[in-house]
């Protein structure tokens, strides 16, 4: 049982162990009227999410949009997922390098989509979920949601492109060496003939570049 102390109506919802569409209306009105704007509110939403495994689709959508928006737009630096925020997200939503919840994985990917820039530790971590799924690591949410195959599928590619769309430049895929290394590891796990044809095309387009390191300006 979570040690988090909930206010109304979250305390009532947590007690019954499920979240229904009407509960989401109450939470939007009373508990998160302005969305999730503080770390305490984020912790409360995450705790409620985990205490109530029986969830409606409305809750999953609310959870994904709220936590992703908080990480990107409420935490500094606004609009970017820097190394500090990436570390917090990975720590909160994984165990032993694996994201076990489909909703939490979707939230992390959505945060990357919202951000103008993402620390490579987070993008690399999320790409590695595909590698774990192919192994397969059956504790991995992506492994449980994809069609079973020891190859890169169209389902995998959809996730990859959600993560790497900002890296596309004039027919090239500009990636950091760490990001590219995960894709090469995936390629080594599979037979080219079994992979989706677009995977082999994508691998031929990779160009690796070191990402610039952002150094905060010193105020004088």
MARVEXTOR-497105 format. One record per residue (C-alpha): residue in three letters; x, y, z. Coordinates in steps of 0.02 Angstrom, whole numbers. Example, Ala and Ser with C-alpha at 12.3 -4.5 7.8 and 13.67 -1.06 7.14 Angstrom:
2
PT     r       px       py       pz
PT   ALA      615     -225      390
PT   SER      684      -53      357
END
This chain:
220
PT     r       px       py       pz
PT   UNK        0        0        0
PT   UNK       64      174      -43
PT   UNK      111      287      102
PT   UNK       50      438        5
PT   UNK      -86      536       96
PT   UNK     -222      582      -29
PT   UNK     -346      723      -19
PT   UNK     -526      713      -82
PT   UNK     -577      636     -200
PT   UNK     -416      538     -227
PT   UNK     -427      462      -53
PT   UNK     -597      384      -93
PT   UNK     -539      322     -263
PT   UNK     -381      246     -190
PT   UNK     -485      153      -63
PT   UNK     -588       62     -194
PT   UNK     -437       17     -303
PT   UNK     -511       65     -471
PT   UNK     -534      223     -572
PT   UNK     -692      250     -672
PT   UNK     -739      387     -796
PT   UNK     -838      482     -664
PT   UNK     -686      479     -549
PT   UNK     -583      563     -683
PT   UNK     -710      704     -692
PT   UNK     -696      728     -504
PT   UNK     -506      724     -508
PT   UNK     -500      851     -649
PT   UNK     -619      966     -552
PT   UNK     -550      951     -375
PT   UNK     -379      869     -363
PT   UNK     -297      929     -524
PT   UNK     -400     1081     -574
PT   UNK     -248     1165     -653
PT   UNK     -168     1003     -710
PT   UNK      -11      935     -629
PT   UNK       98     1084     -588
PT   UNK      206     1027     -441
PT   UNK      313      877     -398
PT   UNK      195      837     -252
PT   UNK       47      830     -372
PT   UNK      147      721     -491
PT   UNK      190      603     -349
PT   UNK        6      596     -297
PT   UNK      -52      555     -474
PT   UNK       81      420     -495
PT   UNK       37      343     -326
PT   UNK     -148      341     -370
PT   UNK     -109      264     -540
PT   UNK      -16      121     -458
PT   UNK     -142       92     -318
PT   UNK     -284       72     -443
PT   UNK     -239      -60     -575
PT   UNK     -420      -66     -634
PT   UNK     -422       90     -743
PT   UNK     -537      165     -874
PT   UNK     -472      233    -1038
PT   UNK     -511      411     -981
PT   UNK     -390      392     -835
PT   UNK     -250      324     -943
PT   UNK     -268      472    -1063
PT   UNK     -273      595     -917
PT   UNK     -121      515     -834
PT   UNK      -18      515     -995
PT   UNK      -57      694    -1043
PT   UNK      -36      762     -865
PT   UNK      129      683     -815
PT   UNK      208      711     -987
PT   UNK      156      894     -987
PT   UNK      220      916     -809
PT   UNK      391      844     -850
PT   UNK      411      952    -1006
PT   UNK      324     1116     -965
PT   UNK      323     1133     -774
PT   UNK      498     1073     -733
PT   UNK      648     1179     -783
PT   UNK      711     1197     -916
PT   UNK      539     1229     -989
PT   UNK      510     1138    -1152
PT   UNK      660     1024    -1138
PT   UNK      696      859    -1051
PT   UNK      871      885     -984
PT   UNK      978      755     -897
PT   UNK      905      792     -726
PT   UNK      725      771     -785
PT   UNK      772      617     -886
PT   UNK      848      539     -731
PT   UNK      691      574     -630
PT   UNK      579      497     -763
PT   UNK      686      341     -782
PT   UNK      696      319     -594
PT   UNK      509      341     -569
PT   UNK      448      230     -710
PT   UNK      570       85     -726
PT   UNK      643      -58     -628
PT   UNK      805     -143     -681
PT   UNK      800      -46     -845
PT   UNK      624     -100     -892
PT   UNK      459       -6     -903
PT   UNK      325     -130     -850
PT   UNK      169      -24     -878
PT   UNK      102       11    -1052
PT   UNK       25      177     -995
PT   UNK      189      231     -915
PT   UNK      288      186    -1071
PT   UNK      164      285    -1178
PT   UNK      180      432    -1059
PT   UNK      371      432    -1073
PT   UNK      363      426    -1262
PT   UNK      233      565    -1264
PT   UNK      348      673    -1157
PT   UNK      485      651    -1287
PT   UNK      361      702    -1422
PT   UNK      316      861    -1326
PT   UNK      495      913    -1289
PT   UNK      598     1016    -1410
PT   UNK      752      923    -1350
PT   UNK      777      763    -1250
PT   UNK      928      702    -1153
PT   UNK     1003      554    -1244
PT   UNK      996      451    -1084
PT   UNK      805      452    -1098
PT   UNK      793      423    -1286
PT   UNK      922      282    -1272
PT   UNK      827      206    -1126
PT   UNK      664      207    -1223
PT   UNK      742      133    -1381
PT   UNK      813       -4    -1270
PT   UNK      635      -56    -1226
PT   UNK      622     -122    -1405
PT   UNK      781     -223    -1385
PT   UNK      714     -296    -1223
PT   UNK      550     -338    -1308
PT   UNK      637     -436    -1446
PT   UNK      742     -538    -1322
PT   UNK      601     -556    -1255
PT   UNK      596     -481    -1080
PT   UNK      419     -526    -1028
PT   UNK      421     -396     -890
PT   UNK      437     -262    -1023
PT   UNK      275     -173    -1070
PT   UNK      325     -162    -1252
PT   UNK      355     -349    -1258
PT   UNK      180     -382    -1195
PT   UNK       95     -261    -1315
PT   UNK      185     -302    -1479
PT   UNK      151     -452    -1591
PT   UNK      271     -591    -1536
PT   UNK      417     -595    -1657
PT   UNK      607     -613    -1649
PT   UNK      618     -472    -1776
PT   UNK      582     -287    -1796
PT   UNK      398     -268    -1836
PT   UNK      290     -125    -1899
PT   UNK      232     -103    -1719
PT   UNK      412      -77    -1662
PT   UNK      445       46    -1803
PT   UNK      295      151    -1751
PT   UNK      373      172    -1578
PT   UNK      546      206    -1651
PT   UNK      480      344    -1763
PT   UNK      386      426    -1621
PT   UNK      553      438    -1530
PT   UNK      665      483    -1677
PT   UNK      557      596    -1785
PT   UNK      658      752    -1733
PT   UNK      818      663    -1789
PT   UNK      765      653    -1972
PT   UNK      860      777    -2080
PT   UNK      859      774    -2271
PT   UNK      844      586    -2284
PT   UNK      971      554    -2146
PT   UNK      942      496    -1968
PT   UNK     1053      604    -1857
PT   UNK     1082      511    -1695
PT   UNK     1204      511    -1551
PT   UNK     1324      363    -1542
PT   UNK     1230      297    -1389
PT   UNK     1062      300    -1479
PT   UNK     1136      219    -1634
PT   UNK     1219       84    -1528
PT   UNK     1049       26    -1465
PT   UNK      983       11    -1643
PT   UNK     1139      -85    -1695
PT   UNK     1112     -202    -1546
PT   UNK      934     -231    -1604
PT   UNK      997     -265    -1780
PT   UNK     1119     -395    -1713
PT   UNK      977     -485    -1622
PT   UNK      876     -508    -1781
PT   UNK      892     -582    -1954
PT   UNK      879     -450    -2093
PT   UNK      759     -561    -2190
PT   UNK      638     -565    -2043
PT   UNK      636     -378    -2009
PT   UNK      511     -257    -2083
PT   UNK      585     -187    -2245
PT   UNK      580       -9    -2178
PT   UNK      696      -60    -2035
PT   UNK      835     -106    -2156
PT   UNK      810       58    -2250
PT   UNK      816      156    -2088
PT   UNK      978       73    -2031
PT   UNK     1060      128    -2194
PT   UNK     1016      310    -2157
PT   UNK     1098      325    -1986
PT   UNK     1227      461    -1963
PT   UNK     1303      478    -1789
PT   UNK     1345      646    -1714
PT   UNK     1399      694    -1540
PT   UNK     1265      800    -1457
PT   UNK     1318      969    -1391
PT   UNK     1323      982    -1203
PT   UNK     1219     1123    -1129
PT   UNK     1317     1218     -997
PT   UNK     1211     1337     -891
PT   UNK     1265     1518     -905
PT   UNK     1354     1587     -751
PT   UNK     1266     1739     -680
PT   UNK     1383     1880     -632
END
